[in-house]
Each structure stands twice: as structure tokens, then as C-alpha cells.
């Protein structure tokens, strides 16, 4: 009997939102399934938008109030992903980050 190798667990990245910045628990992950967690440790509500540079799909997390955490699971292709906050002018104030998927 032949058994398939176990599937790799999804990569995990925590994105900590504060006024007006994101902190990533890691900046590079392997392509494939990933769980991206938005954790709002700020005083304002924040959300998360993620798009691969050159890609069209926008991955969206809902608005997280202070103290809230929201997870999303996606299958990511290799590339550079730009993370931004779409609330008011937060991204213009520097609330952006980069995640590399190899």
C-alpha cells in the first residue's frame, strides 16, 4: 500500500496593526496555503488589503476594532504582496507592509 506524504501545514503570518503601521511576524513565506492573521493592537479600527504586485486579486479582511483578531486562509502564488489599510488615509500615513512569497 502506498501512502501519500502528509500535506504541509499552512504558513502562518501575524499582521499586527497599530497607528499607522503594520508589524509582520515574518516577511517571507513559502508559496501555498497560508493563514494571515490581522491583530488590531491600535486604538483605531483597521482593516487589511493584500495584493500581489502585478496581480489583480485583492485579498480582503474586514474591519477589526481595537483588540480584535481576524484570520483568513488563502492559497498564495509566489511573488511580492503589498499590504495596506483602506481606512481613511491610513495607508498614506505609512500603514503598509510587504510580504514575500517564494
Backbone as XML, in Angstrom:
<?xml version="1.0"?>
<chain id="A" units="angstrom">
  <residue number="1" name="UNK">
    <atom name="N" x="0.843" y="-1.169" z="0.000"/>
    <atom name="CA" x="0.000" y="0.000" z="0.000"/>
    <atom name="C" x="0.897" y="1.243" z="0.000"/>
  </residue>
  <residue number="2" name="UNK">
    <atom name="N" x="0.572" y="2.199" z="-0.827"/>
    <atom name="CA" x="1.353" y="3.437" z="-0.943"/>
    <atom name="C" x="0.579" y="4.552" z="-0.255"/>
  </residue>
  <residue number="3" name="UNK">
    <atom name="N" x="1.284" y="5.265" z="0.596"/>
    <atom name="CA" x="0.667" y="6.391" z="1.301"/>
    <atom name="C" x="1.228" y="7.691" z="0.751"/>
  </residue>
  <residue number="4" name="UNK">
    <atom name="N" x="0.348" y="8.669" z="0.585"/>
    <atom name="CA" x="0.791" y="9.998" z="0.154"/>
    <atom name="C" x="1.456" y="10.684" z="1.342"/>
  </residue>
  <residue number="5" name="UNK">
    <atom name="N" x="2.488" y="11.465" z="1.092"/>
    <atom name="CA" x="3.114" y="12.197" z="2.193"/>
    <atom name="C" x="2.101" y="13.175" z="2.786"/>
  </residue>
  <residue number="6" name="UNK">
    <atom name="N" x="2.196" y="13.447" z="4.070"/>
    <atom name="CA" x="1.255" y="14.389" z="4.677"/>
    <atom name="C" x="1.422" y="15.786" z="4.076"/>
  </residue>
  <residue number="7" name="UNK">
    <atom name="N" x="0.314" y="16.471" z="3.940"/>
    <atom name="CA" x="0.364" y="17.835" z="3.414"/>
    <atom name="C" x="1.063" y="18.741" z="4.423"/>
  </residue>
  <residue number="8" name="UNK">
    <atom name="N" x="1.808" y="19.692" z="3.917"/>
    <atom name="CA" x="2.474" y="20.654" z="4.795"/>
    <atom name="C" x="1.417" y="21.525" z="5.454"/>
  </residue>
  <residue number="9" name="UNK">
    <atom name="N" x="1.607" y="21.865" z="6.720"/>
    <atom name="CA" x="0.656" y="22.781" z="7.350"/>
    <atom name="C" x="0.774" y="24.157" z="6.697"/>
  </residue>
  <residue number="10" name="UNK">
    <atom name="N" x="-0.288" y="24.936" z="6.738"/>
    <atom name="CA" x="-0.211" y="26.271" z="6.122"/>
    <atom name="C" x="0.791" y="27.152" z="6.858"/>
  </residue>
  <residue number="11" name="UNK">
    <atom name="N" x="1.431" y="28.023" z="6.096"/>
    <atom name="CA" x="2.307" y="29.033" z="6.710"/>
    <atom name="C" x="1.420" y="29.972" z="7.516"/>
  </residue>
  <residue number="12" name="UNK">
    <atom name="N" x="1.974" y="30.557" z="8.555"/>
    <atom name="CA" x="1.207" y="31.499" z="9.378"/>
    <atom name="C" x="1.971" y="32.821" z="9.465"/>
  </residue>
  <residue number="13" name="UNK">
    <atom name="N" x="1.231" y="33.905" z="9.285"/>
    <atom name="CA" x="1.803" y="35.243" z="9.427"/>
    <atom name="C" x="0.834" y="36.073" z="10.259"/>
  </residue>
  <residue number="14" name="UNK">
    <atom name="N" x="1.350" y="36.705" z="11.292"/>
    <atom name="CA" x="0.540" y="37.620" z="12.081"/>
    <atom name="C" x="0.877" y="39.035" z="11.646"/>
  </residue>
  <residue number="15" name="UNK">
    <atom name="N" x="-0.161" y="39.798" z="11.321"/>
    <atom name="CA" x="-0.012" y="41.200" z="10.949"/>
    <atom name="C" x="-0.598" y="42.019" z="12.102"/>
  </residue>
  <residue number="16" name="UNK">
    <atom name="N" x="0.263" y="42.692" z="12.836"/>
    <atom name="CA" x="-0.173" y="43.500" z="13.971"/>
    <atom name="C" x="-0.390" y="44.926" z="13.480"/>
  </residue>
  <residue number="17" name="UNK">
    <atom name="N" x="-1.617" y="45.421" z="13.664"/>
    <atom name="CA" x="-1.972" y="46.773" z="13.246"/>
    <atom name="C" x="-1.910" y="47.714" z="14.444"/>
  </residue>
  <residue number="18" name="UNK">
    <atom name="N" x="-1.206" y="48.824" z="14.257"/>
    <atom name="CA" x="-1.165" y="49.902" z="15.235"/>
    <atom name="C" x="-1.262" y="51.199" z="14.439"/>
  </residue>
  <residue number="19" name="UNK">
    <atom name="N" x="-1.358" y="52.309" z="15.126"/>
    <atom name="CA" x="-1.432" y="53.579" z="14.419"/>
    <atom name="C" x="-0.076" y="53.915" z="13.817"/>
  </residue>
  <residue number="20" name="UNK">
    <atom name="N" x="0.182" y="54.122" z="12.793"/>
    <atom name="CA" x="-0.169" y="53.890" z="11.422"/>
    <atom name="C" x="0.910" y="53.029" z="10.835"/>
  </residue>
  <residue number="21" name="UNK">
    <atom name="N" x="0.930" y="51.773" z="11.296"/>
    <atom name="CA" x="1.932" y="50.832" z="10.798"/>
    <atom name="C" x="1.425" y="49.414" z="10.980"/>
  </residue>
  <residue number="22" name="UNK">
    <atom name="N" x="2.011" y="48.528" z="10.192"/>
    <atom name="CA" x="1.810" y="47.090" z="10.342"/>
    <atom name="C" x="3.133" y="46.477" z="10.770"/>
  </residue>
  <residue number="23" name="UNK">
    <atom name="N" x="3.093" y="45.518" z="11.669"/>
    <atom name="CA" x="4.253" y="44.722" z="12.030"/>
    <atom name="C" x="3.966" y="43.279" z="11.639"/>
  </residue>
  <residue number="24" name="UNK">
    <atom name="N" x="4.849" y="42.662" z="10.863"/>
    <atom name="CA" x="4.662" y="41.283" z="10.419"/>
    <atom name="C" x="5.522" y="40.339" z="11.247"/>
  </residue>
  <residue number="25" name="UNK">
    <atom name="N" x="4.944" y="39.195" z="11.613"/>
    <atom name="CA" x="5.697" y="38.205" z="12.380"/>
    <atom name="C" x="6.786" y="37.569" z="11.531"/>
  </residue>
  <residue number="26" name="UNK">
    <atom name="N" x="6.599" y="37.556" z="10.229"/>
    <atom name="CA" x="7.640" y="37.132" z="9.280"/>
    <atom name="C" x="7.378" y="37.848" z="7.963"/>
  </residue>
  <residue number="27" name="UNK">
    <atom name="N" x="8.426" y="38.081" z="7.225"/>
    <atom name="CA" x="8.299" y="38.844" z="5.972"/>
    <atom name="C" x="8.365" y="37.963" z="4.731"/>
  </residue>
  <residue number="28" name="UNK">
    <atom name="N" x="8.727" y="36.691" z="4.905"/>
    <atom name="CA" x="8.837" y="35.766" z="3.775"/>
    <atom name="C" x="8.236" y="34.423" z="4.174"/>
  </residue>
  <residue number="29" name="UNK">
    <atom name="N" x="7.417" y="33.851" z="3.268"/>
    <atom name="CA" x="6.851" y="32.524" z="3.478"/>
    <atom name="C" x="6.934" y="31.742" z="2.173"/>
  </residue>
  <residue number="30" name="UNK">
    <atom name="N" x="6.699" y="30.442" z="2.262"/>
    <atom name="CA" x="6.674" y="29.588" z="1.082"/>
    <atom name="C" x="5.316" y="29.693" z="0.399"/>
  </residue>
  <residue number="31" name="UNK">
    <atom name="N" x="5.288" y="29.511" z="-0.926"/>
    <atom name="CA" x="4.037" y="29.531" z="-1.685"/>
    <atom name="C" x="3.156" y="28.375" z="-1.217"/>
  </residue>
  <residue number="32" name="UNK">
    <atom name="N" x="1.871" y="28.556" z="-1.373"/>
    <atom name="CA" x="0.902" y="27.537" z="-0.974"/>
    <atom name="C" x="-0.075" y="28.122" z="0.034"/>
  </residue>
  <residue number="33" name="UNK">
    <atom name="N" x="-0.687" y="27.244" z="0.817"/>
    <atom name="CA" x="-1.680" y="27.695" z="1.787"/>
    <atom name="C" x="-1.028" y="28.497" z="2.908"/>
  </residue>
  <residue number="34" name="UNK">
    <atom name="N" x="-1.707" y="29.597" z="3.257"/>
    <atom name="CA" x="-1.216" y="30.461" z="4.326"/>
    <atom name="C" x="-2.396" y="30.996" z="5.122"/>
  </residue>
  <residue number="35" name="UNK">
    <atom name="N" x="-2.186" y="31.104" z="6.415"/>
    <atom name="CA" x="-3.153" y="31.759" z="7.290"/>
    <atom name="C" x="-2.548" y="33.101" z="7.675"/>
  </residue>
  <residue number="36" name="UNK">
    <atom name="N" x="-3.249" y="34.153" z="7.311"/>
    <atom name="CA" x="-2.799" y="35.505" z="7.624"/>
    <atom name="C" x="-3.747" y="36.044" z="8.695"/>
  </residue>
  <residue number="37" name="UNK">
    <atom name="N" x="-3.179" y="36.423" z="9.827"/>
    <atom name="CA" x="-3.972" y="36.902" z="10.953"/>
    <atom name="C" x="-3.776" y="38.396" z="11.123"/>
  </residue>
  <residue number="38" name="UNK">
    <atom name="N" x="-4.868" y="39.145" z="11.065"/>
    <atom name="CA" x="-4.835" y="40.582" z="11.351"/>
    <atom name="C" x="-5.178" y="40.759" z="12.825"/>
  </residue>
  <residue number="39" name="UNK">
    <atom name="N" x="-4.262" y="41.338" z="13.570"/>
    <atom name="CA" x="-4.470" y="41.572" z="15.008"/>
    <atom name="C" x="-4.379" y="43.071" z="15.254"/>
  </residue>
  <residue number="40" name="UNK">
    <atom name="N" x="-5.478" y="43.665" z="15.668"/>
    <atom name="CA" x="-5.505" y="45.108" z="15.880"/>
    <atom name="C" x="-5.111" y="45.424" z="17.322"/>
  </residue>
  <residue number="41" name="UNK">
    <atom name="N" x="-3.906" y="45.952" z="17.486"/>
    <atom name="CA" x="-3.433" y="46.382" z="18.801"/>
    <atom name="C" x="-3.421" y="47.899" z="18.914"/>
  </residue>
  <residue number="42" name="UNK">
    <atom name="N" x="-4.078" y="48.549" z="17.960"/>
    <atom name="CA" x="-4.124" y="50.003" z="17.977"/>
    <atom name="C" x="-5.341" y="50.527" z="18.709"/>
  </residue>
  <residue number="43" name="UNK">
    <atom name="N" x="-5.505" y="51.832" z="18.643"/>
    <atom name="CA" x="-6.642" y="52.494" z="19.275"/>
    <atom name="C" x="-7.756" y="52.781" z="18.282"/>
  </residue>
  <residue number="44" name="UNK">
    <atom name="N" x="-7.457" y="52.708" z="16.979"/>
    <atom name="CA" x="-8.451" y="52.933" z="15.930"/>
    <atom name="C" x="-8.799" y="51.607" z="15.265"/>
  </residue>
  <residue number="45" name="UNK">
    <atom name="N" x="-9.923" y="51.576" z="14.566"/>
    <atom name="CA" x="-10.275" y="50.409" z="13.751"/>
    <atom name="C" x="-9.337" y="50.359" z="12.547"/>
  </residue>
  <residue number="46" name="UNK">
    <atom name="N" x="-8.960" y="49.152" z="12.129"/>
    <atom name="CA" x="-8.098" y="48.957" z="10.963"/>
    <atom name="C" x="-8.599" y="47.756" z="10.176"/>
  </residue>
  <residue number="47" name="UNK">
    <atom name="N" x="-8.279" y="47.736" z="8.893"/>
    <atom name="CA" x="-8.554" y="46.564" z="8.074"/>
    <atom name="C" x="-7.264" y="46.187" z="7.352"/>
  </residue>
  <residue number="48" name="UNK">
    <atom name="N" x="-7.380" y="45.244" z="6.432"/>
    <atom name="CA" x="-6.201" y="44.798" z="5.699"/>
    <atom name="C" x="-6.612" y="44.464" z="4.278"/>
  </residue>
  <residue number="49" name="UNK">
    <atom name="N" x="-5.852" y="44.976" z="3.334"/>
    <atom name="CA" x="-5.980" y="44.637" z="1.918"/>
    <atom name="C" x="-4.616" y="44.122" z="1.480"/>
  </residue>
  <residue number="50" name="UNK">
    <atom name="N" x="-4.611" y="43.036" z="0.699"/>
    <atom name="CA" x="-3.351" y="42.448" z="0.244"/>
    <atom name="C" x="-3.478" y="42.126" z="-1.236"/>
  </residue>
  <residue number="51" name="UNK">
    <atom name="N" x="-2.489" y="42.563" z="-2.027"/>
    <atom name="CA" x="-2.486" y="42.303" z="-3.460"/>
    <atom name="C" x="-1.081" y="41.981" z="-3.913"/>
  </residue>
  <residue number="52" name="UNK">
    <atom name="N" x="-0.978" y="40.942" z="-4.751"/>
    <atom name="CA" x="0.321" y="40.582" z="-5.317"/>
    <atom name="C" x="0.688" y="41.614" z="-6.364"/>
  </residue>
  <residue number="53" name="UNK">
    <atom name="N" x="1.918" y="42.098" z="-6.321"/>
    <atom name="CA" x="2.385" y="43.075" z="-7.306"/>
    <atom name="C" x="2.256" y="42.448" z="-8.694"/>
  </residue>
  <residue number="54" name="UNK">
    <atom name="N" x="1.557" y="43.124" z="-9.581"/>
    <atom name="CA" x="1.300" y="42.612" z="-10.925"/>
    <atom name="C" x="0.030" y="41.769" z="-11.014"/>
  </residue>
  <residue number="55" name="UNK">
    <atom name="N" x="-0.567" y="41.456" z="-9.885"/>
    <atom name="CA" x="-1.785" y="40.651" z="-9.859"/>
    <atom name="C" x="-3.023" y="41.524" z="-9.782"/>
  </residue>
  <residue number="56" name="UNK">
    <atom name="N" x="-4.179" y="40.903" z="-9.968"/>
    <atom name="CA" x="-5.439" y="41.646" z="-9.953"/>
    <atom name="C" x="-6.275" y="41.364" z="-8.712"/>
  </residue>
  <residue number="57" name="UNK">
    <atom name="N" x="-6.106" y="40.176" z="-8.134"/>
    <atom name="CA" x="-6.937" y="39.792" z="-6.992"/>
    <atom name="C" x="-6.519" y="40.561" z="-5.745"/>
  </residue>
  <residue number="58" name="UNK">
    <atom name="N" x="-7.525" y="41.069" z="-5.041"/>
    <atom name="CA" x="-7.291" y="41.752" z="-3.773"/>
    <atom name="C" x="-7.876" y="40.879" z="-2.665"/>
  </residue>
  <residue number="59" name="UNK">
    <atom name="N" x="-7.048" y="40.488" z="-1.718"/>
    <atom name="CA" x="-7.481" y="39.716" z="-0.556"/>
    <atom name="C" x="-7.922" y="40.725" z="0.501"/>
  </residue>
  <residue number="60" name="UNK">
    <atom name="N" x="-9.097" y="40.498" z="1.108"/>
    <atom name="CA" x="-9.705" y="41.493" z="1.984"/>
    <atom name="C" x="-10.028" y="40.892" z="3.357"/>
  </residue>
  <residue number="61" name="UNK">
    <atom name="N" x="-9.661" y="41.620" z="4.402"/>
    <atom name="CA" x="-10.053" y="41.308" z="5.763"/>
    <atom name="C" x="-11.051" y="42.372" z="6.191"/>
  </residue>
  <residue number="62" name="UNK">
    <atom name="N" x="-12.041" y="42.006" z="6.990"/>
    <atom name="CA" x="-12.993" y="43.020" z="7.448"/>
    <atom name="C" x="-12.360" y="43.963" z="8.472"/>
  </residue>
  <residue number="63" name="UNK">
    <atom name="N" x="-13.070" y="45.010" z="8.746"/>
    <atom name="CA" x="-12.640" y="45.997" z="9.721"/>
    <atom name="C" x="-12.504" y="45.325" z="11.093"/>
  </residue>
  <residue number="64" name="UNK">
    <atom name="N" x="-11.360" y="45.506" z="11.724"/>
    <atom name="CA" x="-11.115" y="44.960" z="13.060"/>
    <atom name="C" x="-11.074" y="46.114" z="14.056"/>
  </residue>
  <residue number="65" name="UNK">
    <atom name="N" x="-11.884" y="46.016" z="15.062"/>
    <atom name="CA" x="-11.900" y="47.023" z="16.121"/>
    <atom name="C" x="-10.692" y="46.802" z="17.044"/>
  </residue>
  <residue number="66" name="UNK">
    <atom name="N" x="-10.328" y="47.774" z="17.853"/>
    <atom name="CA" x="-9.212" y="47.600" z="18.784"/>
    <atom name="C" x="-9.393" y="46.322" z="19.614"/>
  </residue>
  <residue number="67" name="UNK">
    <atom name="N" x="-8.326" y="45.516" z="19.675"/>
    <atom name="CA" x="-8.352" y="44.274" z="20.432"/>
    <atom name="C" x="-8.860" y="43.065" z="19.660"/>
  </residue>
  <residue number="68" name="UNK">
    <atom name="N" x="-9.413" y="43.249" z="18.477"/>
    <atom name="CA" x="-9.947" y="42.136" z="17.697"/>
    <atom name="C" x="-8.875" y="41.489" z="16.825"/>
  </residue>
  <residue number="69" name="UNK">
    <atom name="N" x="-9.113" y="40.211" z="16.491"/>
    <atom name="CA" x="-8.241" y="39.444" z="15.613"/>
    <atom name="C" x="-9.101" y="38.776" z="14.551"/>
  </residue>
  <residue number="70" name="UNK">
    <atom name="N" x="-8.655" y="38.837" z="13.286"/>
    <atom name="CA" x="-9.376" y="38.227" z="12.170"/>
    <atom name="C" x="-8.397" y="37.400" z="11.348"/>
  </residue>
  <residue number="71" name="UNK">
    <atom name="N" x="-8.716" y="36.116" z="11.134"/>
    <atom name="CA" x="-7.877" y="35.220" z="10.320"/>
    <atom name="C" x="-8.502" y="35.025" z="8.950"/>
  </residue>
  <residue number="72" name="UNK">
    <atom name="N" x="-7.648" y="34.831" z="7.954"/>
    <atom name="CA" x="-8.084" y="34.437" z="6.619"/>
    <atom name="C" x="-7.085" y="33.412" z="6.107"/>
  </residue>
  <residue number="73" name="UNK">
    <atom name="N" x="-7.581" y="32.419" z="5.362"/>
    <atom name="CA" x="-6.722" y="31.374" z="4.802"/>
    <atom name="C" x="-6.810" y="31.458" z="3.280"/>
  </residue>
  <residue number="74" name="UNK">
    <atom name="N" x="-5.653" y="31.535" z="2.627"/>
    <atom name="CA" x="-5.577" y="31.666" z="1.180"/>
    <atom name="C" x="-4.478" y="30.770" z="0.635"/>
  </residue>
  <residue number="75" name="UNK">
    <atom name="N" x="-4.593" y="30.435" z="-0.636"/>
    <atom name="CA" x="-3.506" y="29.757" z="-1.343"/>
    <atom name="C" x="-2.787" y="30.840" z="-2.140"/>
  </residue>
  <residue number="76" name="UNK">
    <atom name="N" x="-1.527" y="31.095" z="-1.775"/>
    <atom name="CA" x="-0.782" y="32.206" z="-2.370"/>
    <atom name="C" x="0.236" y="31.715" z="-3.384"/>
  </residue>
  <residue number="77" name="UNK">
    <atom name="N" x="0.325" y="32.440" z="-4.486"/>
    <atom name="CA" x="1.328" y="32.193" z="-5.516"/>
    <atom name="C" x="2.616" y="32.915" z="-5.136"/>
  </residue>
  <residue number="78" name="UNK">
    <atom name="N" x="3.741" y="32.493" z="-5.704"/>
    <atom name="CA" x="4.983" y="33.225" z="-5.449"/>
    <atom name="C" x="4.871" y="34.673" z="-5.933"/>
  </residue>
  <residue number="79" name="UNK">
    <atom name="N" x="5.515" y="35.560" z="-5.216"/>
    <atom name="CA" x="5.524" y="36.962" z="-5.612"/>
    <atom name="C" x="5.673" y="37.868" z="-4.409"/>
  </residue>
  <residue number="80" name="UNK">
    <atom name="N" x="5.576" y="39.153" z="-4.667"/>
    <atom name="CA" x="5.640" y="40.165" z="-3.629"/>
    <atom name="C" x="4.236" y="40.710" z="-3.429"/>
  </residue>
  <residue number="81" name="UNK">
    <atom name="N" x="3.777" y="40.680" z="-2.199"/>
    <atom name="CA" x="2.431" y="41.132" z="-1.860"/>
    <atom name="C" x="2.507" y="42.428" z="-1.073"/>
  </residue>
  <residue number="82" name="UNK">
    <atom name="N" x="1.676" y="43.370" z="-1.460"/>
    <atom name="CA" x="1.615" y="44.671" z="-0.801"/>
    <atom name="C" x="0.415" y="44.665" z="0.140"/>
  </residue>
  <residue number="83" name="UNK">
    <atom name="N" x="0.626" y="44.990" z="1.403"/>
    <atom name="CA" x="-0.422" y="45.038" z="2.409"/>
    <atom name="C" x="-0.690" y="46.487" z="2.751"/>
  </residue>
  <residue number="84" name="UNK">
    <atom name="N" x="-1.967" y="46.882" z="2.768"/>
    <atom name="CA" x="-2.337" y="48.259" z="3.092"/>
    <atom name="C" x="-3.609" y="48.277" z="3.927"/>
  </residue>
  <residue number="85" name="UNK">
    <atom name="N" x="-3.816" y="49.371" z="4.620"/>
    <atom name="CA" x="-5.048" y="49.616" z="5.365"/>
    <atom name="C" x="-5.894" y="50.571" z="4.529"/>
  </residue>
  <residue number="86" name="UNK">
    <atom name="N" x="-7.156" y="50.192" z="4.295"/>
    <atom name="CA" x="-8.038" y="51.006" z="3.451"/>
    <atom name="C" x="-8.872" y="52.005" z="4.249"/>
  </residue>
  <residue number="87" name="UNK">
    <atom name="N" x="-8.667" y="52.077" z="5.552"/>
    <atom name="CA" x="-9.426" y="53.003" z="6.383"/>
    <atom name="C" x="-8.887" y="54.422" z="6.174"/>
  </residue>
  <residue number="88" name="UNK">
    <atom name="N" x="-9.789" y="55.335" z="5.871"/>
    <atom name="CA" x="-9.457" y="56.762" z="5.709"/>
    <atom name="C" x="-8.134" y="56.936" z="4.957"/>
  </residue>
  <residue number="89" name="UNK">
    <atom name="N" x="-7.188" y="57.665" z="5.535"/>
    <atom name="CA" x="-5.891" y="57.917" z="4.897"/>
    <atom name="C" x="-4.770" y="57.125" z="5.566"/>
  </residue>
  <residue number="90" name="UNK">
    <atom name="N" x="-5.088" y="55.991" z="6.192"/>
    <atom name="CA" x="-4.084" y="55.236" z="6.938"/>
    <atom name="C" x="-2.908" y="54.790" z="6.070"/>
  </residue>
  <residue number="91" name="UNK">
    <atom name="N" x="-3.173" y="54.315" z="4.850"/>
    <atom name="CA" x="-2.052" y="53.862" z="4.013"/>
    <atom name="C" x="-1.148" y="55.034" z="3.625"/>
  </residue>
  <residue number="92" name="UNK">
    <atom name="N" x="-1.736" y="56.213" z="3.387"/>
    <atom name="CA" x="-0.926" y="57.386" z="3.063"/>
    <atom name="C" x="-0.063" y="57.824" z="4.253"/>
  </residue>
  <residue number="93" name="UNK">
    <atom name="N" x="-0.507" y="57.488" z="5.457"/>
    <atom name="CA" x="0.247" y="57.830" z="6.665"/>
    <atom name="C" x="1.312" y="56.780" z="6.998"/>
  </residue>
  <residue number="94" name="UNK">
    <atom name="N" x="1.460" y="55.768" z="6.114"/>
    <atom name="CA" x="2.518" y="54.790" z="6.291"/>
    <atom name="C" x="2.055" y="53.400" z="6.702"/>
  </residue>
  <residue number="95" name="UNK">
    <atom name="N" x="0.751" y="53.168" z="6.745"/>
    <atom name="CA" x="0.240" y="51.875" z="7.166"/>
    <atom name="C" x="0.252" y="50.924" z="5.973"/>
  </residue>
  <residue number="96" name="UNK">
    <atom name="N" x="1.433" y="50.375" z="5.720"/>
    <atom name="CA" x="1.646" y="49.461" z="4.597"/>
    <atom name="C" x="2.809" y="48.557" z="4.944"/>
  </residue>
  <residue number="97" name="UNK">
    <atom name="N" x="2.845" y="47.398" z="4.305"/>
    <atom name="CA" x="3.933" y="46.446" z="4.529"/>
    <atom name="C" x="4.069" y="45.571" z="3.290"/>
  </residue>
  <residue number="98" name="UNK">
    <atom name="N" x="5.141" y="44.794" z="3.241"/>
    <atom name="CA" x="5.405" y="43.898" z="2.111"/>
    <atom name="C" x="5.625" y="42.486" z="2.633"/>
  </residue>
  <residue number="99" name="UNK">
    <atom name="N" x="4.984" y="41.513" z="1.960"/>
    <atom name="CA" x="5.157" y="40.088" z="2.278"/>
    <atom name="C" x="5.671" y="39.412" z="1.016"/>
  </residue>
  <residue number="100" name="UNK">
    <atom name="N" x="6.761" y="38.661" z="1.153"/>
    <atom name="CA" x="7.312" y="37.932" z="0.004"/>
    <atom name="C" x="6.922" y="36.472" z="0.116"/>
  </residue>
  <residue number="101" name="UNK">
    <atom name="N" x="6.448" y="35.926" z="-0.998"/>
    <atom name="CA" x="6.060" y="34.530" z="-1.065"/>
    <atom name="C" x="6.954" y="33.888" z="-2.102"/>
  </residue>
  <residue number="102" name="UNK">
    <atom name="N" x="7.730" y="32.854" z="-1.685"/>
    <atom name="CA" x="8.677" y="32.246" z="-2.634"/>
    <atom name="C" x="8.301" y="30.823" z="-2.967"/>
  </residue>
</chain>
